[in-house]
Amino acid sequence: MLPACHRLRERRAFGRLYQMGKRRSGRMISLIWLAGKSGESASPEPTRLAVVVSKKVSKRAVVRNRIRRRLRHALRIVCPHLRPGFWVLLTARTAILEASWPQIQTEVEQVLRQACLLSESCQG
């Protein structure tokens, strides 16, 4: 489970993310992100995160929940390195079903790095 201050839960936030968010996709996950409420990427509030695993990925709730737990854990590992002030939504794709844990972890880091959401990425 992610810390409460890092969870994105409001319906309005999800709507805003889907409408105005920037997107990046990997083989196993899609990423949508947006600067937080204040509209500034340098806002002092922590980055808020959400994970979505739809029924398109698997009809079985057990499988969807396992994928959701793995993605949350991967986010928890990179959370200290995330730039503050963003809303981030990770959506699982069907390719994640065959992926191992190290593959999922590297994919999450890779997509976040492509979006310049990790503090050490896009410095220059």
Backbone torsions as a table, in degrees:
resi	resn	phi	psi	omega
1	MET	NA	139.6	176.6
2	LEU	-78.4	151.7	174.5
3	PRO	-59.3	148.1	-175.1
4	ALA	-57.3	-36.6	-178.0
5	CYS	-69.0	-15.5	-179.3
6	HIS	-103.5	3.4	-178.4
7	ARG	-90.2	137.5	175.3
8	LEU	-105.1	117.4	-172.8
9	ARG	-129.4	-20.4	-172.0
10	GLU	-73.0	139.3	179.5
11	ARG	-61.0	-40.1	179.6
12	ARG	-61.9	-39.0	-180.0
13	ALA	-63.8	-42.2	178.5
14	PHE	-63.9	-43.7	178.3
15	GLY	-60.1	-43.6	178.8
16	ARG	-65.1	-40.0	177.9
17	LEU	-61.6	-47.6	-178.3
18	TYR	-65.4	-35.0	-178.2
19	GLN	-78.3	-47.9	-169.4
20	MET	-114.8	-0.9	-174.9
21	GLY	-73.0	154.2	173.9
22	LYS	-87.2	151.8	-172.2
23	ARG	-128.2	145.0	171.7
24	ARG	-140.6	145.6	179.0
25	SER	-130.5	142.0	170.6
26	GLY	-112.1	-170.4	179.8
27	ARG	-71.4	-34.6	-174.4
28	MET	-107.9	-22.1	-177.6
29	ILE	-138.2	154.8	171.0
30	SER	-114.1	146.4	-177.4
31	LEU	-124.1	132.4	172.6
32	ILE	-124.5	130.9	179.6
33	TRP	-141.3	158.4	-176.9
34	LEU	-156.7	146.2	173.3
35	ALA	-63.5	144.1	-173.4
36	GLY	-62.9	-163.0	-173.3
37	LYS	-51.1	-44.1	-173.9
38	SER	-72.1	-13.1	-179.9
39	GLY	81.5	2.0	179.5
40	GLU	-112.0	135.9	-179.9
41	SER	-73.7	-17.3	-178.3
42	ALA	-96.1	19.4	-178.8
43	SER	-64.7	147.4	-175.3
44	PRO	-75.2	-13.5	-178.5
45	GLU	-71.2	150.6	-177.3
46	PRO	-69.9	157.6	175.7
47	THR	-66.9	134.8	-178.4
48	ARG	-108.2	137.6	-169.9
49	LEU	-125.2	149.7	174.3
50	ALA	-145.2	153.4	179.0
51	VAL	-126.4	133.1	178.3
52	VAL	-124.7	128.9	174.1
53	VAL	-129.1	107.1	-174.2
54	SER	-85.6	172.5	177.9
55	LYS	-70.3	-12.7	174.4
56	LYS	-66.1	-29.6	179.9
57	VAL	-72.4	-48.7	177.5
58	SER	-158.3	142.2	177.6
59	LYS	-77.1	-19.8	-176.0
60	ARG	-87.1	124.8	-178.7
61	ALA	-62.1	-34.5	-179.9
62	VAL	-61.0	-43.2	-179.9
63	VAL	-67.8	-45.3	179.2
64	ARG	-60.7	-42.0	-179.9
65	ASN	-66.2	-37.4	177.7
66	ARG	-63.6	-43.3	178.3
67	ILE	-63.6	-43.1	179.0
68	ARG	-59.9	-44.1	178.6
69	ARG	-62.9	-41.7	179.5
70	ARG	-64.5	-43.6	179.7
71	LEU	-65.7	-41.4	177.2
72	ARG	-61.5	-40.3	179.6
73	HIS	-65.6	-41.0	176.9
74	ALA	-62.2	-38.9	177.2
75	LEU	-67.6	-38.3	179.8
76	ARG	-62.2	-35.0	179.3
77	ILE	-68.1	-42.1	-177.6
78	VAL	-89.1	-7.4	-176.0
79	CYS	-52.6	-43.2	179.4
80	PRO	-64.1	-19.2	-177.3
81	HIS	-98.0	-0.4	-178.8
82	LEU	-77.4	143.3	174.9
83	ARG	-70.2	141.8	-177.5
84	PRO	-76.8	157.5	170.6
85	GLY	90.7	16.9	-179.5
86	PHE	-116.8	157.7	168.4
87	TRP	-107.9	129.9	-174.9
88	VAL	-130.1	132.7	178.2
89	LEU	-124.9	121.4	175.6
90	LEU	-102.3	127.7	178.1
91	THR	-118.1	127.2	-179.4
92	ALA	-76.6	146.6	174.7
93	ARG	-114.3	166.3	-173.1
94	THR	-63.1	-25.3	-179.6
95	ALA	-64.4	-16.8	-178.0
96	ILE	-69.9	-18.9	-178.4
97	LEU	-62.1	-34.9	-178.5
98	GLU	-93.7	-0.5	-173.2
99	ALA	-82.9	146.7	174.1
100	SER	-87.6	169.4	-179.0
101	TRP	-60.3	-45.9	178.9
102	PRO	-62.0	-34.5	177.6
103	GLN	-65.6	-41.8	178.8
104	ILE	-63.8	-45.3	-178.7
105	GLN	-61.1	-45.3	-180.0
106	THR	-69.0	-34.7	177.9
107	GLU	-64.0	-43.4	178.7
108	VAL	-61.3	-47.9	179.3
109	GLU	-61.6	-41.3	-178.3
110	GLN	-64.1	-45.8	-178.7
111	VAL	-67.6	-40.6	177.2
112	LEU	-64.5	-36.9	178.2
113	ARG	-67.4	-40.5	178.2
114	GLN	-61.7	-34.6	-179.7
115	ALA	-84.3	1.1	-178.9
116	CYS	60.1	36.7	179.3
117	LEU	-97.0	-12.6	175.1
118	LEU	-87.1	142.5	-173.5
119	SER	-62.5	-29.9	-178.7
120	GLU	-88.1	-7.4	-179.3
121	SER	-92.8	152.3	176.3
122	CYS	57.9	45.0	179.5
123	GLN	-83.6	-21.4	-173.6
124	GLY	-121.0	NA	NA
